[in-house]
Amino acid sequence: MAASHFHPDLSVIDRLEVGPVQMQPDKLEMPYRIHQQQEIFINHLSYHWEEAVFDPRDQRDQSLASMIGAQVAINYGLFCKEMIFRGPFDDYDMQFIRTMLENTAIEIAVKKFLEPNPFLKIDTSTLEFDPGQPFCQADLYFPDAFESGIYSLKMPETSMHAILSSGGKESLLTFGVLNELNQSPHPIFINESGRHWYTALNGYRHLKNHFPQTSRVWTNADRIFNWMLRHLSFIRQDFSRIRADEYPVRLWTVAVFLFGALPLVLKRGINRILIGDEYDTTRKVETRGISHYDGLYDQSRYFDHALSNYYGHKGWPIKQFSLLRPLSEFLIEKILVQRYPDLQEHQISCHAAHIEEKRVKPCGKCEKCRRIVGMVIAMGSDPQKCGYTLQQIRHCLQALEKESIHQEAEGAEHLLAILQEKKIITPWSKTSRHTEIESLRFHPEFSPIDELPPDLYPVYKIFSQYVKNTLVLQNNQWQSALLEQLL
C-alpha cells in the first residue's frame, strides 16, 4: 500500500501505466499513460536502432523490449499511487523493477527533497521520511507476468566489449585503451532527441568514420522525462529555463541508455559492457538516518554488480564493469590528453553545448566546462584543442577562483593547488595537493584490483605510466605498493 507518512504533495499521479510494447525489427514504442485527476494523458517512449535487432513475434524479444521501455518509469515510484507494467515480465524482471523503484525513490527523496533543489515550488523544510518505511509509494502490478526462464536468451561467450559512449572523457579513454590492446571495443552511443545529443556528436562522428563497429541508438527518452515533469505539480513549470547542473528529480538515467544498448550487445554476442565511472562514484552515506548512495547509484560498483547479476539470471553471460575505478577524474583527463590526443580533441563535457560550423562546441560557462578547462591547463595542455576559445578559457579560470566544482573534495583542492602554484589563478579557499588524486587507488570495496578480469590487467600497466604512486587501502590507511606485486 502507498506510504501515508509521506508529504501529500508528492503523491500526485493516481496511476502510471506502462506498456504493452509495440515493436518492429529496428524500433520499439512503449506507451506511457498518466491517470491524474480523472484525466488520462498518453505519450510514447521510442527507441530506434540502425539495424534490425528484434523479431517482433519472439516473446523473448518482447520481454527485452518491455524492460527497455520500463526504465524511464523507475524514476517515479515516489510520486505515483499505482504503477502498472503491461507486457511479458518474468520473475527476475519484476524483482529488478521493484528493487530499483525502491532504491531510486530513496535516492530522489534525499537528493531532490532533503537537499536544496531550485526546481521545486513547495516548501520542503518540514518534509520528513521514515527510514523504516518503503519509499516507493506506488502499488505495483504486472498483469502479464510469466514464469522465470521460459524466455531467457542464450549466447556464446566472446571477448568483445561494448562501451556505453557519451562523447565524454571517460568513454573516450575506455575506447582508447581497449583499442590499443586489440580488445574489440564496440562504442554504442545513445542519441537523445534533444540537445543532450550534442555532447556525443563529435565523438560519435569521429569513431563512426574510423571504426565501423560504432553504433547509435535513437531515443526520445528526454522528451518523456520533460513530459513527466509537467505532471508533477511540485515542479516549477519554467524548469526548462532554469540553469542548473542537475536534473529536477530523476536519478535513474544510465539504465535508460544501458538497456537501449542491450539488443546490440545480445545480437553481436558481446559478453562485457563497460561503463566509464571513476573512483569517487561509489559511495554509501547516511542522511537523517536514511542510507543511500549520494545520488550516484547508477554510476557505482553496486549498480554494475546488480546489472551483472540480472544478466546472469536472464541467461546472458554478460559482465558489466568500469576500467576506470582506480582513477580520479583528474587522472582520466590526464591520460586521455597525453596518450590519446586524437580522441581528446573530440571530447565534449558540457551542459549546454552548441553547434558552430557543423561542429559541436562547449558553452564555456557551465560547471563542467570550468572543471575541464582547469584540468587541461593544470596538466600543461591547451583547452583550445577540444573547442574552447581564449575568451571561454579566461572565463572558466575566473570562475574557478570563486565557484566550486563537482569533484571529490580532495580532487577539487588538488586541482586548485596546481593552478595556484602555476600562478594561473588565486583560489577562493585554502588549497593543498593530495597525492592520492594522481595515484592508482585500489580500495577493497570501491575499486578492488580484481574488478577487471586478468586478461585486462594490461590496462593497469598503461595507467601506471601516468600516476605518481600506486596505493592500497589497508587498515583505513593508504599504503604505497608495487603494481607488479599486486597483479
C-alpha positions in Angstrom: 0.0 0.0 0.0 1.1 3.6 -0.5 3.0 5.0 2.4 0.8 7.5 4.1 3.6 9.1 6.1 4.9 11.0 3.0 4.2 14.6 2.1 0.8 14.6 0.3 2.1 17.0 -2.3 4.5 14.2 -3.7 1.9 11.6 -4.5 0.4 13.5 -7.4 -0.1 10.8 -10.1 -3.0 8.4 -9.5 -1.7 5.8 -11.9 1.2 5.4 -14.3 0.5 2.7 -16.8 3.5 1.5 -18.9 3.1 -0.8 -22.0 2.4 -3.1 -23.7 5.3 -2.5 -26.0 4.8 -2.1 -29.8 7.7 -3.5 -31.9 9.3 -3.5 -35.3 12.7 -5.2 -36.1 14.5 -1.9 -35.6 12.3 0.1 -33.2 10.0 0.0 -30.3 7.3 2.2 -28.8 6.2 2.0 -25.2 3.0 3.8 -24.3 3.1 5.8 -21.1 -0.4 6.7 -19.7 -0.8 9.1 -16.8 -4.1 8.9 -14.9 -4.4 12.2 -13.0 -7.4 14.0 -11.6 -9.8 11.9 -13.7 -8.0 12.6 -16.9 -5.7 10.3 -19.0 -2.6 11.7 -20.7 -0.7 9.5 -23.2 2.7 9.7 -24.7 5.1 7.1 -26.4 8.7 6.3 -25.4 10.6 5.4 -28.6 13.9 3.7 -29.4 15.3 3.3 -33.0 18.3 1.2 -33.9 20.3 1.4 -37.1 19.8 -2.3 -37.8 17.3 -5.0 -37.1 17.6 -6.2 -33.5 14.2 -7.8 -32.8 11.9 -10.5 -34.1 8.6 -8.9 -33.0 7.0 -12.4 -33.0 9.5 -13.8 -30.5 8.4 -13.5 -26.9 12.0 -13.3 -25.7 12.4 -10.1 -27.7 9.1 -8.8 -26.5 10.3 -9.3 -22.9 13.6 -7.5 -23.6 11.8 -4.6 -25.3 9.4 -4.3 -22.4 12.3 -4.0 -20.0 13.9 -1.3 -22.2 10.6 0.6 -22.2 10.1 0.3 -18.5 13.3 2.0 -17.4 12.1 5.7 -17.6 9.2 4.8 -15.2 11.6 3.7 -12.4 12.1 7.4 -11.6 8.5 7.9 -10.5 7.7 5.4 -7.7 7.9 8.2 -5.2 5.1 10.2 -7.0 2.6 7.5 -8.0 -0.2 5.8 -6.1 -0.3 2.9 -8.6 2.1 1.7 -11.4 1.1 -0.9 -13.9 3.7 -2.6 -16.1 2.0 -4.4 -19.0 4.0 -6.9 -21.0 5.8 -10.2 -20.6 7.9 -9.5 -17.5 9.4 -12.6 -15.7 10.2 -13.0 -12.1 13.7 -11.6 -12.5 12.4 -8.6 -14.4 9.8 -7.9 -11.8 12.3 -8.2 -8.9 14.7 -5.9 -10.7 12.0 -3.3 -11.3 10.7 -3.5 -7.7 14.2 -3.2 -6.2 15.3 -0.3 -8.4 12.0 1.6 -7.9 12.6 1.5 -4.1 16.3 2.3 -4.3 15.6 5.2 -6.8 12.8 6.6 -4.6 15.2 6.7 -1.7 17.9 8.5 -3.7 15.4 11.0 -5.1 13.8 11.7 -1.7 17.2 12.5 -0.2 18.9 14.3 -3.0 16.0 16.2 -4.5 13.8 16.9 -1.4 16.1 17.0 1.6 18.8 19.0 -0.2 18.3 22.4 -2.0 16.6 22.0 -5.3 15.9 25.1 -7.5 13.2 23.3 -9.4 10.8 22.8 -6.5 7.9 25.2 -5.8 6.9 23.6 -2.5 8.3 24.1 1.0 10.3 21.0 1.9 11.6 22.3 5.3 9.2 20.2 7.2 9.3 17.2 4.9 10.3 14.0 6.7 10.9 10.5 5.5 10.8 7.5 7.8 13.8 5.2 7.1 11.8 2.2 8.3 9.0 2.6 5.7 9.0 2.0 2.0 9.9 5.0 -0.1 8.2 3.8 -3.3 4.7 5.0 -2.7 3.1 3.1 -5.6 1.3 -0.2 -5.5 2.8 -2.3 -8.4 1.0 -4.5 -10.8 2.3 -6.9 -13.5 -0.8 -8.3 -15.1 1.1 -10.2 -17.9 3.9 -11.7 -15.9 5.2 -15.2 -16.7 7.4 -17.8 -15.1 11.2 -17.1 -15.0 13.5 -18.7 -17.5 10.9 -19.6 -20.2 12.0 -16.8 -22.5 15.6 -16.3 -21.3 18.2 -15.7 -24.1 21.4 -17.7 -24.5 24.5 -16.7 -26.4 28.1 -17.9 -26.6 30.9 -16.2 -24.6 33.2 -13.9 -26.6 35.9 -11.4 -25.8 34.2 -8.3 -27.2 33.5 -5.2 -25.2 30.5 -2.8 -25.6 31.3 0.7 -24.4 28.3 2.8 -23.3 29.5 6.0 -25.0 28.7 9.7 -24.5 31.5 11.7 -26.1 32.9 12.5 -22.7 36.4 11.8 -21.4 35.5 8.5 -19.6 34.1 6.7 -22.6 36.8 8.1 -24.9 39.6 6.9 -22.6 37.9 3.5 -22.3 37.8 3.1 -26.0 41.3 4.3 -26.5 42.8 1.8 -24.0 40.8 -1.2 -25.3 41.5 -0.3 -29.0 45.2 -0.1 -28.2 45.1 -3.5 -26.6 43.1 -5.0 -29.5 40.2 -5.9 -27.3 37.4 -5.4 -29.8 35.7 -2.3 -28.5 32.2 -1.6 -29.7 31.2 2.0 -28.9 27.4 2.3 -28.5 26.1 5.9 -28.4 22.5 6.7 -27.2 21.2 9.5 -29.3 18.7 11.5 -27.2 16.3 13.5 -29.4 17.2 16.9 -27.9 20.3 19.0 -27.3 21.8 16.4 -25.0 23.0 14.6 -28.1 25.3 17.5 -28.9 27.8 16.3 -26.2 28.2 13.0 -28.1 28.2 14.2 -31.7 31.9 15.0 -32.2 33.0 11.7 -30.6 30.4 9.7 -32.5 31.3 11.1 -35.9 35.0 10.5 -35.3 34.6 6.9 -34.1 31.9 6.1 -36.8 34.2 7.3 -39.5 37.2 5.3 -38.3 35.6 2.3 -36.5 32.6 0.7 -38.3 31.5 -1.2 -35.2 30.4 2.1 -33.7 26.7 2.2 -33.3 24.0 4.7 -32.4 20.6 4.2 -30.8 18.0 7.0 -31.0 15.5 7.6 -28.2 13.1 10.3 -27.2 13.5 9.5 -23.5 14.5 13.1 -22.8 11.1 14.2 -24.2 9.3 11.7 -21.9 11.2 13.0 -18.9 10.1 16.5 -19.7 6.5 15.4 -20.3 6.5 13.7 -16.9 7.8 16.8 -15.2 4.7 18.7 -16.5 2.6 16.3 -14.5 4.5 16.9 -11.2 2.7 19.8 -9.6 5.6 20.5 -7.1 8.0 21.2 -10.0 8.3 24.7 -11.4 6.9 24.7 -14.8 9.6 27.0 -16.1 12.1 24.2 -15.4 13.5 24.4 -18.9 14.7 28.0 -18.3 16.4 27.3 -15.0 20.2 27.0 -15.4 21.4 24.1 -13.2 23.9 21.3 -13.4 21.4 18.6 -12.3 18.0 17.3 -13.4 14.9 18.3 -11.5 14.0 14.9 -10.0 15.3 11.9 -12.0 18.3 9.9 -10.8 17.7 6.7 -12.8 19.3 7.7 -16.1 22.2 5.4 -17.0 19.9 2.4 -17.2 17.7 4.2 -19.7 20.7 4.2 -22.0 22.2 0.9 -21.0 19.0 -1.1 -21.7 18.9 0.6 -25.1 22.3 -0.9 -25.9 21.4 -4.4 -24.8 19.8 -5.5 -28.1 23.0 -4.8 -30.0 25.1 -6.4 -27.2 23.0 -9.6 -27.5 22.9 -9.7 -31.2 26.6 -9.3 -31.6 27.4 -11.8 -28.8 29.3 -9.3 -26.7 29.9 -10.5 -23.2 31.3 -7.4 -21.5 29.6 -4.0 -21.0 31.9 -1.1 -19.9 30.7 2.0 -18.2 33.0 5.0 -17.8 32.9 5.5 -14.0 35.8 6.7 -11.8 36.9 6.2 -8.2 34.6 8.7 -6.4 31.3 7.5 -7.8 30.9 4.5 -5.4 29.6 5.9 -2.1 27.5 4.8 0.8 26.4 7.7 3.1 23.6 8.5 5.5 21.2 11.5 5.8 18.8 11.8 8.7 19.1 8.0 9.3 18.5 7.2 5.6 21.2 5.1 4.0 21.8 6.0 0.3 24.3 6.2 -2.5 24.6 10.0 -2.6 22.6 10.2 -5.9 25.3 8.2 -7.7 23.9 4.6 -7.6 23.8 4.2 -11.3 27.5 5.2 -11.6 28.6 2.9 -8.8 30.1 -0.6 -8.5 26.8 -1.6 -6.7 24.9 -0.8 -9.9 27.4 -2.8 -12.1 27.0 -5.8 -9.8 23.2 -5.6 -9.8 23.1 -5.5 -13.6 25.7 -8.3 -13.9 23.5 -10.4 -11.6 20.4 -9.5 -13.6 22.1 -10.5 -16.8 23.1 -13.8 -15.3 19.6 -14.6 -14.1 18.4 -14.0 -17.6 20.9 -16.5 -19.0 23.1 -13.9 -20.6 26.8 -14.4 -19.9 27.5 -10.6 -19.7 29.5 -8.8 -17.0 29.4 -5.1 -16.5 32.2 -3.0 -15.0 34.4 0.1 -15.4 38.1 0.1 -16.4 38.4 3.4 -14.6 37.5 2.7 -10.9 41.1 3.2 -9.6 41.4 6.6 -11.3 40.4 10.1 -10.2 38.7 12.4 -12.7 42.0 14.3 -13.0 43.9 11.2 -14.0 41.3 10.2 -16.6 41.7 13.6 -18.3 45.5 13.4 -18.0 45.8 10.0 -19.6 43.3 11.0 -22.4 45.2 14.2 -23.1 48.6 12.8 -23.0 48.2 9.3 -24.5 45.2 9.7 -26.8 45.2 13.3 -28.0 43.5 12.3 -31.3 40.5 11.2 -29.2 40.6 14.1 -26.6 40.1 16.7 -29.3 36.6 15.3 -29.8 35.7 15.4 -26.1 32.7 17.5 -25.1 31.9 17.7 -21.4 29.4 20.5 -21.2 25.8 21.1 -20.0 24.9 23.5 -22.8 26.9 22.6 -25.9 26.0 24.2 -29.3 26.8 23.8 -33.0 29.2 26.1 -34.8 30.2 25.4 -38.4 28.9 21.8 -38.3 31.0 21.0 -35.2 29.8 20.9 -31.6 31.4 23.5 -29.3 31.3 23.8 -25.4 29.4 26.7 -23.8 32.5 27.7 -21.7 30.2 28.8 -18.9 28.9 25.7 -17.0 30.4 23.9 -14.1 31.6 21.1 -16.3 33.4 23.5 -18.6 35.4 25.2 -15.9 36.3 21.8 -14.5 37.6 20.6 -17.9 39.4 23.8 -18.7 41.1 23.8 -15.2 42.3 20.2 -15.5 43.6 20.5 -19.1 45.6 23.6 -18.2 46.8 22.1 -14.9 48.4 19.3 -16.8 50.1 21.7 -19.3 47.8 21.2 -22.3 45.6 23.6 -24.3 41.8 23.6 -24.0 41.5 25.1 -27.4 42.3 21.6 -28.8 38.8 20.4 -27.7 37.0 23.5 -28.8 37.3 26.2 -26.2 38.0 29.8 -27.2 40.5 32.0 -25.4 37.7 34.1 -24.1 35.9 31.0 -22.7 39.2 29.8 -21.1 39.6 33.1 -19.3 36.0 33.0 -18.1 36.4 29.4 -16.8 39.6 30.3 -14.9 38.0 33.4 -13.4 35.0 31.2 -12.3 37.4 28.7 -10.7 38.7 31.4 -8.4 35.3 31.9 -6.8 33.0 29.0 -7.6 33.0 25.3 -6.6 33.3 22.3 -8.9 31.6 18.9 -8.7 34.6 16.7 -7.8 35.6 14.7 -4.7 36.8 17.4 -2.3 40.4 16.3 -2.4 40.4 16.3 -6.2 39.0 19.9 -6.4 41.6 21.1 -3.8 44.4 19.3 -5.7 43.4 20.9 -9.0 43.2 24.4 -7.5 46.6 23.9 -5.8 48.3 23.1 -9.1 46.7 26.1 -10.8 47.7 28.3 -7.9 51.3 27.0 -8.0 51.5 27.8 -11.7 50.2 31.3 -10.9 47.2 30.8 -13.2 44.5 31.5 -10.5 44.2 32.8 -7.0 41.7 30.4 -5.4 38.8 31.5 -3.2 39.8 29.0 -0.5 42.8 27.3 1.0 44.3 24.6 -1.2 46.9 21.9 -1.0 47.9 18.9 -3.1 46.6 15.5 -2.4 48.9 12.8 -3.8 46.2 10.2 -3.9 44.5 12.1 -6.7 47.3 11.3 -9.1 47.7 7.7 -7.8 46.1 4.4 -8.7 43.9 3.7 -5.8 42.8 0.1 -5.0 40.1 0.2 -2.4 38.6 -3.2 -1.3 35.0 -2.0 -1.9 35.2 0.9 -4.3 38.0 -0.2 -6.6 39.4 -3.7 -6.0 42.2 -4.7 -8.3 40.2 -7.8 -9.4 37.4 -5.6 -10.7 39.0 -6.3 -14.0 39.3 -9.8 -15.4 43.0 -10.9 -15.6 43.2 -10.6 -19.4 42.6 -6.8 -18.9 45.3 -6.3 -16.3 47.5 -4.7 -19.0 45.1 -1.7 -18.7 46.5 -1.1 -15.2 50.0 -1.1 -16.7 49.0 1.6 -19.2 47.5 3.7 -16.4 50.6 3.3 -14.2 52.7 5.2 -16.7 50.8 8.4 -15.8 50.5 8.2 -12.0 52.8 9.2 -9.2 52.1 6.2 -7.0 50.0 3.0 -6.5 48.0 2.9 -3.3 46.2 0.1 -1.5 43.9 0.8 1.4 44.9 -1.2 4.5 43.5 -0.6 8.0 41.8 2.5 6.7 45.1 4.0 5.6 46.5 4.4 2.1 49.8 2.4 1.7 52.2 2.5 -1.2 52.5 -0.7 -3.2 54.2 -2.0 -6.4 51.7 -2.7 -9.1 53.7 -5.7 -10.4 53.3 -7.4 -7.0 49.6 -6.8 -6.9 48.9 -8.3 -10.3 
